[in-house]
Amino acid sequence: MDNMNKPIYLDNAASTPLLDEVTTEILPYLKWLYGNPSSLHRLGRESFQAVEKARSRVASLIGAKKKEIVFTSGGTEANNLAIKGISSRLKRLDPKRNCVIASSIEHESVLGAVRDLEENGFNVLLVPTTINGRIEPENLKKTIPSDGVALVSIMLSNNEVGTIQPVKELAAITHQYGGLFHTDAVQAIGKIPVDVKLLDVDLLSMSSHKIHGPKGVGALYLKEGLMLDPIVSGGGQESDFRSGTENVHGIIGFAKACEITSSRLEEHRASLVALRDYLIFHVLDKIPDSRVNCSTEERIPNIAHFTFTGVQGEDLVTQLDEHGIAASTGSACSSKHQKPSHVLKAMGFSYAELTGSLRLSISILNTKGEIDRVIPILADIIAELRTHSPFDKSK
């Protein structure tokens, strides 16, 4: 397939392709080193040792200790384990510790977890956001009740518009009020430096397939000394925090992706910033009545989120797909259900702005040549859609 007909993938915030080095690392554990890490024979011991080595590599990426990493099936399970596991344990030890706080723009896996807690008697509160998707420390202070909080969960960077949150300040405020702090760092890992000690967080969620690793594996950083109630019971793997046979080849691939990310972070970040800014400039230059959302510098380098007046985002995604261009309106978990983004709604977007938005997310594998191919196609599609728009563009 020549480059002009090759599909263009601009949905890397949803998932990323495997790097060749990751595929190479995984292959032996799919074909030959297939032992169960809990088995006592040689193949089992080799798998166990590989998982433990991988644990160290994952920990190294975020400045954690090996024993502070709990492997999960992905970011969603890591978020649920952190929020439900810590909250239920704290309340069991002290029934008065039943307040849990999240932001209004969290990923659905966080919001779903806190809704489950609310149904089980927890006092759940949401911190509002600014128009740029930032959670201000003062707003967190105003949200925390006078008698304190058990857990605060605020993402490190938003998965739709890319805003980086002031997590260090938010964690400090939470600790002042006697609470623990969890951050969903799924979108931030591999895009910006992340150090759990500098951020002073108690729990942090990660996912492999956002950093060119395999799907179906993630991790939870659990600060040394903390305990939580497991949400999956059984064989007692992962120090009794998460039972189930380890996804050995997935964990190996995740660790390799972490190693690559760690060694090339600044190089990759500079490359992503340059390509993202190139994309934004040409979209705004070539397409009238377009706007980039979250224009602050405090955002991750791989996401460009746009609003196009007079356009339905789902129609835009569908027509881009017909031209071999993969994009999205926002979170993959929400887009499939065809409902307006709760993130954009919380940021104060009108209905027309909510439905006329597009997220283009890049990776280190994208090129300027691909962006040059996308811009005229995107411009033509938007011009055509606007001729049939139900919205009054004068408003």
C-alpha positions as CSV (number, residue, x, y, z in Angstrom):
1,M,0.0,0.0,0.0
2,D,1.5,3.4,-1.0
3,N,1.6,6.3,1.5
4,M,-1.2,8.2,-0.3
5,N,-3.6,5.3,0.3
6,K,-2.4,4.3,3.8
7,P,-5.0,4.9,6.6
8,I,-4.2,7.7,8.9
9,Y,-4.7,7.1,12.6
10,L,-5.4,10.2,14.7
11,D,-7.2,8.5,17.6
12,N,-4.1,7.7,19.8
13,A,-5.8,8.9,22.9
14,A,-8.1,5.9,22.6
15,S,-5.4,3.4,21.8
16,T,-1.9,3.3,20.3
17,P,-0.3,0.8,17.9
18,L,2.4,-1.6,19.3
19,L,5.9,-0.5,18.8
20,D,8.1,-3.1,17.0
21,E,10.4,-3.4,20.0
22,V,7.3,-4.2,22.2
23,T,6.1,-6.9,19.8
24,T,9.6,-8.5,19.8
25,E,9.7,-8.5,23.6
26,I,6.3,-10.1,23.8
27,L,6.7,-12.9,21.3
28,P,8.7,-15.5,23.4
29,Y,6.0,-15.3,26.1
30,L,3.3,-16.1,23.6
31,K,5.2,-19.0,22.0
32,W,7.7,-20.6,24.4
33,L,7.7,-19.1,27.9
34,Y,4.0,-19.9,28.6
35,G,4.2,-21.0,32.2
36,N,1.8,-19.9,34.9
37,P,3.8,-17.6,37.3
38,S,2.2,-19.4,40.3
39,S,3.5,-22.8,39.2
40,L,6.6,-24.3,40.9
41,H,8.3,-25.8,37.8
42,R,10.9,-24.1,35.6
43,L,8.5,-22.5,33.1
44,G,6.4,-21.2,36.0
45,R,9.5,-19.7,37.7
46,E,10.7,-18.1,34.5
47,S,7.3,-16.4,34.1
48,F,7.3,-15.3,37.7
49,Q,10.8,-13.8,37.4
50,A,9.8,-12.0,34.2
51,V,6.8,-10.5,35.8
52,E,8.9,-9.3,38.8
53,K,11.5,-7.8,36.4
54,A,8.6,-6.1,34.5
55,R,7.3,-4.7,37.8
56,S,10.6,-2.9,38.4
57,R,10.6,-1.4,34.9
58,V,7.1,-0.1,35.3
59,A,7.8,1.3,38.7
60,S,10.9,3.1,37.4
61,L,8.9,5.1,34.9
62,I,7.0,6.9,37.7
63,G,9.6,7.0,40.4
64,A,8.0,4.2,42.5
65,K,9.2,1.2,44.3
66,K,8.8,-2.3,42.8
67,K,6.5,-3.4,45.6
68,E,4.2,-0.4,45.1
69,I,3.0,-1.7,41.6
70,V,-0.1,-3.8,41.3
71,F,-0.8,-5.1,37.9
72,T,-4.4,-4.9,36.6
73,S,-6.3,-5.5,33.4
74,G,-6.1,-1.8,32.5
75,G,-6.8,1.7,33.6
76,T,-10.5,1.1,34.3
77,E,-9.7,-1.7,36.7
78,A,-6.9,0.3,38.3
79,N,-9.3,3.2,38.9
80,N,-12.0,1.0,40.3
81,L,-9.5,-0.8,42.6
82,A,-8.1,2.4,43.9
83,I,-11.4,4.2,44.5
84,K,-13.5,1.3,45.7
85,G,-10.7,-0.6,47.5
86,I,-9.4,2.4,49.5
87,S,-12.8,3.9,50.2
88,S,-14.4,0.7,51.5
89,R,-11.4,-0.1,53.7
90,L,-11.4,3.4,55.2
91,K,-15.1,3.4,55.9
92,R,-14.9,-0.1,57.4
93,L,-12.2,1.1,59.8
94,D,-14.0,4.4,60.5
95,P,-17.7,4.7,59.4
96,K,-17.4,8.5,59.6
97,R,-14.8,8.5,56.7
98,N,-17.4,8.3,54.0
99,C,-16.8,11.4,51.8
100,V,-15.3,10.8,48.4
101,I,-14.6,13.6,45.9
102,A,-13.9,13.5,42.2
103,S,-13.9,16.2,39.5
104,S,-16.7,16.7,37.1
105,I,-14.5,15.8,34.1
106,E,-13.1,12.5,35.2
107,H,-13.1,9.4,32.9
108,E,-16.3,7.3,33.1
109,S,-14.4,4.6,34.9
110,V,-13.8,7.0,37.8
111,L,-17.3,8.6,37.7
112,G,-18.9,5.1,37.5
113,A,-16.8,3.9,40.5
114,V,-17.9,6.9,42.7
115,R,-21.5,6.5,41.6
116,D,-21.3,2.9,42.9
117,L,-20.0,4.2,46.2
118,E,-22.8,6.7,46.4
119,E,-25.3,3.9,46.1
120,N,-23.6,2.2,49.0
121,G,-23.9,5.1,51.4
122,F,-20.9,7.3,50.6
123,N,-21.2,11.0,50.4
124,V,-19.9,11.8,46.8
125,L,-19.1,15.3,45.8
126,L,-17.9,16.7,42.4
127,V,-15.5,19.6,42.0
128,P,-16.4,21.9,39.1
129,T,-14.1,22.8,36.3
130,T,-13.1,26.0,34.4
131,I,-13.8,26.6,30.7
132,N,-10.3,25.2,29.9
133,G,-10.9,22.0,31.9
134,R,-8.8,22.9,34.9
135,I,-9.6,22.0,38.4
136,E,-8.6,25.0,40.6
137,P,-7.2,24.2,44.0
138,E,-9.5,26.8,45.6
139,N,-12.6,25.0,44.2
140,L,-11.4,21.7,45.8
141,K,-11.0,23.5,49.1
142,K,-14.6,24.8,48.8
143,T,-15.9,21.3,48.0
144,I,-14.3,19.4,51.0
145,P,-16.7,19.3,53.9
146,S,-15.6,20.8,57.3
147,D,-15.3,17.3,58.8
148,G,-12.8,16.2,56.1
149,V,-12.6,13.7,53.2
150,A,-11.6,10.1,52.8
151,L,-10.5,10.1,49.2
152,V,-10.1,12.6,46.4
153,S,-9.7,11.4,42.8
154,I,-8.6,13.9,40.1
155,M,-7.0,12.9,36.8
156,L,-3.5,14.1,36.0
157,S,-4.5,15.1,32.4
158,N,-7.9,15.0,30.8
159,N,-8.6,12.4,28.1
160,E,-10.7,14.7,25.9
161,V,-9.1,18.1,25.9
162,G,-5.7,17.3,27.4
163,T,-5.6,19.8,30.3
164,I,-2.9,19.0,32.9
165,Q,-4.2,19.4,36.4
166,P,-2.3,20.9,39.3
167,V,-2.2,17.5,41.1
168,K,0.7,18.4,43.5
169,E,-1.4,21.3,44.9
170,L,-4.6,19.3,44.9
171,A,-2.9,16.4,46.7
172,A,-1.4,18.8,49.3
173,I,-4.9,20.2,50.0
174,T,-6.4,16.7,50.3
175,H,-3.7,15.7,52.8
176,Q,-4.4,18.8,54.9
177,Y,-7.9,17.6,55.3
178,G,-6.9,14.1,56.3
179,G,-7.7,12.4,52.9
180,L,-5.9,10.2,50.5
181,F,-5.3,11.3,46.9
182,H,-5.7,9.2,43.7
183,T,-4.9,10.4,40.2
184,D,-5.9,8.7,36.9
185,A,-2.6,9.2,35.0
186,V,-3.6,7.0,32.0
187,Q,-3.4,9.9,29.5
188,A,-0.4,11.6,31.1
189,I,2.0,8.6,31.3
190,G,4.5,8.8,28.4
191,K,3.5,12.3,27.4
192,I,4.9,14.3,30.4
193,P,7.2,13.5,33.3
194,V,5.4,11.7,36.1
195,D,6.9,11.1,39.5
196,V,4.7,9.9,42.3
197,K,7.0,11.2,45.0
198,L,7.1,14.7,43.5
199,L,3.4,14.7,43.0
200,D,2.9,13.3,46.5
201,V,0.0,11.1,45.4
202,D,-1.2,8.0,47.3
203,L,-2.5,6.1,44.3
204,L,-2.0,6.4,40.6
205,S,-3.6,4.5,37.6
206,M,-1.7,3.5,34.4
207,S,-2.6,1.8,31.2
208,S,-0.4,0.0,28.7
209,H,-2.2,0.5,25.4
210,K,-1.9,4.3,25.7
211,I,1.9,4.2,25.4
212,H,2.3,1.7,22.5
213,G,2.0,-1.4,24.7
214,P,-0.6,-4.2,24.5
215,K,-4.2,-3.9,25.5
216,G,-5.6,-5.7,28.5
217,V,-3.0,-4.7,31.1
218,G,-2.4,-1.7,33.4
219,A,-1.2,-1.0,36.8
220,L,-2.1,0.8,40.1
221,Y,0.6,2.5,42.1
222,L,-0.2,1.9,45.8
223,K,1.9,3.9,48.1
224,E,4.0,1.8,50.5
225,G,2.1,1.2,53.8
226,L,-1.4,1.6,52.3
227,M,-3.9,-1.2,52.3
228,L,-7.0,-1.6,50.3
229,D,-9.9,-4.1,50.0
230,P,-9.6,-6.2,46.8
231,I,-12.4,-6.1,44.3
232,V,-11.4,-9.4,42.7
233,S,-11.0,-12.3,45.0
234,G,-9.5,-15.7,44.3
235,G,-5.9,-17.0,44.2
236,G,-4.2,-14.1,46.0
237,Q,-2.0,-12.9,43.2
238,E,-0.5,-9.3,43.3
239,S,0.0,-9.4,47.1
240,D,-3.7,-10.3,47.6
241,F,-4.8,-7.0,46.0
242,R,-5.8,-8.4,42.7
243,S,-6.4,-12.2,42.2
244,G,-6.2,-13.9,38.8
245,T,-3.5,-15.4,36.7
246,E,-1.2,-12.7,35.5
247,N,-1.3,-11.6,31.9
248,V,2.4,-12.4,31.5
249,H,2.9,-11.4,27.9
250,G,0.9,-8.3,28.4
251,I,2.9,-7.3,31.5
252,I,6.1,-7.9,29.6
253,G,5.0,-5.7,26.7
254,F,3.8,-3.0,29.1
255,A,7.1,-3.0,30.8
256,K,9.0,-2.6,27.5
257,A,6.7,0.3,26.5
258,C,7.5,1.9,29.8
259,E,11.2,1.4,29.3
260,I,11.1,3.0,25.8
261,T,8.9,5.9,27.1
262,S,11.3,6.6,30.0
263,S,14.4,6.7,27.8
264,R,12.9,8.8,25.0
265,L,10.4,11.0,26.9
266,E,11.8,14.4,26.2
267,E,12.6,13.6,22.5
268,H,9.0,12.3,22.0
269,R,7.4,15.2,23.9
270,A,9.2,17.7,21.7
271,S,8.2,15.9,18.6
272,L,4.6,15.6,19.7
273,V,4.4,19.3,20.6
274,A,5.7,20.4,17.2
275,L,3.3,18.1,15.3
276,R,0.3,19.1,17.4
277,D,1.0,22.8,16.9
278,Y,1.4,22.2,13.2
279,L,-1.9,20.5,13.1
280,I,-3.7,23.2,15.1
281,F,-2.2,26.1,13.0
282,H,-3.3,24.6,9.7
283,V,-6.8,23.6,10.9
284,L,-7.5,27.1,12.2
285,D,-5.9,28.6,9.1
286,K,-7.8,26.5,6.5
287,I,-11.2,26.0,8.2
288,P,-13.4,29.0,9.0
289,D,-15.4,29.1,12.2
290,S,-13.1,26.7,13.9
291,R,-11.8,26.8,17.4
292,V,-9.2,24.9,19.4
293,N,-10.3,24.0,22.9
294,C,-8.0,24.1,25.9
295,S,-5.5,26.5,24.4
296,T,-3.5,26.8,27.7
297,E,0.1,25.6,27.7
298,E,-0.8,23.3,30.6
299,R,-1.9,20.4,28.4
300,I,-0.5,17.1,27.2
301,P,1.2,17.3,23.8
302,N,-0.7,14.7,21.8
303,I,-4.3,16.0,21.9
304,A,-5.8,18.7,19.8
305,H,-9.5,19.3,20.5
306,F,-11.6,21.4,18.1
307,T,-15.1,22.8,17.8
308,F,-16.5,23.4,14.3
309,T,-19.8,25.4,14.3
310,G,-22.6,24.0,12.1
311,V,-21.2,20.4,12.2
312,Q,-22.3,17.2,13.9
313,G,-19.2,15.5,15.3
314,E,-20.4,12.0,14.7
315,D,-21.1,12.8,11.0
316,L,-17.6,14.3,10.8
317,V,-16.0,11.2,12.3
318,T,-18.0,8.9,10.0
319,Q,-17.0,10.8,6.8
320,L,-13.3,11.0,7.9
321,D,-13.4,7.3,8.3
322,E,-14.7,6.9,4.7
323,H,-11.5,8.7,3.7
324,G,-9.3,6.3,5.8
325,I,-8.8,8.8,8.7
326,A,-9.5,7.6,12.2
327,A,-10.6,10.3,14.7
328,S,-13.1,10.7,17.5
329,T,-15.4,13.1,19.2
330,G,-14.0,12.3,22.6
331,S,-13.6,9.4,25.0
332,A,-13.9,6.0,23.2
333,C,-15.9,4.7,26.1
334,S,-18.5,7.5,25.8
335,S,-18.5,7.9,22.0
336,K,-19.8,4.3,21.4
337,H,-22.9,5.2,23.4
338,Q,-23.5,8.3,21.2
339,K,-24.1,10.7,24.1
340,P,-22.8,14.3,24.5
341,S,-19.5,14.6,26.3
342,H,-19.9,15.2,30.0
343,V,-16.5,16.8,30.0
344,L,-17.5,19.5,27.5
345,K,-20.8,19.9,29.2
346,A,-19.0,20.5,32.5
347,M,-16.7,23.0,30.8
348,G,-19.8,25.1,29.8
349,F,-20.2,24.2,26.1
350,S,-23.5,24.9,24.4
351,Y,-25.4,22.1,22.7
352,A,-24.0,23.1,19.3
353,E,-20.5,23.2,20.6
354,L,-21.0,19.8,22.4
355,T,-22.1,18.2,19.2
356,G,-19.7,19.9,16.9
357,S,-16.4,18.8,18.5
358,L,-13.6,16.7,17.2
359,R,-10.6,15.2,19.0
360,L,-7.5,14.5,16.9
361,S,-4.8,12.7,18.9
362,I,-1.4,12.0,17.6
363,S,1.5,9.7,18.5
364,I,5.2,9.5,17.7
365,L,4.4,7.4,14.7
366,N,2.4,10.2,12.9
367,T,4.1,12.6,10.4
368,K,3.6,16.0,8.9
369,G,2.9,14.4,5.6
370,E,-0.1,12.7,7.2
371,I,-1.3,16.0,8.6
372,D,-0.9,17.6,5.2
373,R,-3.2,14.9,3.7
374,V,-5.8,15.3,6.4
375,I,-6.3,19.1,6.4
376,P,-7.8,19.5,2.9
377,I,-10.0,16.4,3.4
378,L,-11.2,17.7,6.8
379,A,-11.9,21.2,5.3
380,D,-13.9,19.8,2.4
381,I,-16.0,17.5,4.7
382,I,-16.8,20.4,7.0
383,A,-17.7,22.7,4.1
384,E,-20.1,20.0,2.8
385,L,-21.6,19.2,6.2
386,R,-22.3,22.9,6.8
387,T,-24.4,23.2,3.7
388,H,-26.8,20.8,5.4
389,S,-26.4,22.1,8.9
390,P,-29.5,22.3,11.2
391,F,-27.8,25.0,13.3
392,D,-28.1,28.7,12.8
393,K,-24.5,29.8,12.3
394,S,-25.4,33.4,13.1
395,K,-25.8,32.5,16.8
